[in-house]
Amino acid sequence: MEKPVSTTIIGIDLAWGERNPDGISVLEFPDGLEASSLSVRCGLAHGDEELLEQLLSTKSDQVFVAIDAPTLGTNETGSRPVDRECSRLFRKQEAGCHPVNRTLCTRPFRVAEKLLGAGFVLSADLRKGHRLAAEVYPHPAMVRLFGLEKTIKYKRSPVANRRTEFSRYQDCFRNFVAAHLPSLAGTGEFHQITSLPWNKNNEDKLDSLFCAAIGWWHLRFDGKRSQVLGDEESGQMLIPRSPKDFPVSHSVRA
């Protein structure tokens, strides 16, 4: 019998500045994505070195990094074509993009270059190797995966509103995982991170876990239930398609 491919999916909520930590979540599937065995780690990394150390510690056959930060782009000012495309597609849902350029986003592009140096390919194209890192954007991903009309307002709002909206985010995430990835729903780490009250550290951890879920969705369906905006020169963004786009049930019941 052929040995199953071990896979690690890493979600990163990258701090664009130098002071705040990064949220990082690691999903390890030692017996393949369809198996019930799964280990989960959610935490924080402080600075480039600690982040890269965690990324490079896995020995899995396949590693996919889903990072909420720009990884590709050549423009020094303004915004990338992919940012404008995302804003056009998701303006009604209030999930547009802030301008991304190499002047404003020094750390994200620096981290991306370090990923390149560590042997990762900056691409969502699963044919391009076993060490891939792709830019994701949680807001439009939530709109699609959770079936939302508008984004969840758990960022940059009064604290009381953040707490309420963060709880809503946790509820939506629990429902999605229960339907599509029950092996994750059954872990203590997932239960904890989707039960904690809002604070900035908990937000970063939950965002990183959601990034990992975007990566899982992409790998689980071989990229066929994902949309890739942009290109690998001017900028690229991986966004899941809605489960409603596929009439046949695609839950994972391992």
Secondary structure, DSSP 4 states (H G I P E B T S, - for coil): -PPPPPEEEEEEE--SSSSSPEEEEEEEETT-TTSS--EEEEEEE-HHHHHHHHHTT---SEEEEEESS------SSS--HHHHHHHHHHTTTT-------TTT-HHHHHHHHHHHHTT-EE-S-GGG-SEEEEEB-HHHHHHHHHT-SS----SSS-HHHHHHHHHHHHHHHHHHHHHH-HHHHTSHHHHHHTTSPP-HHHHHHHHHHHHHHHHHHHHHTTTTTEEEEEETTTEEEEEEPPGGG--S------
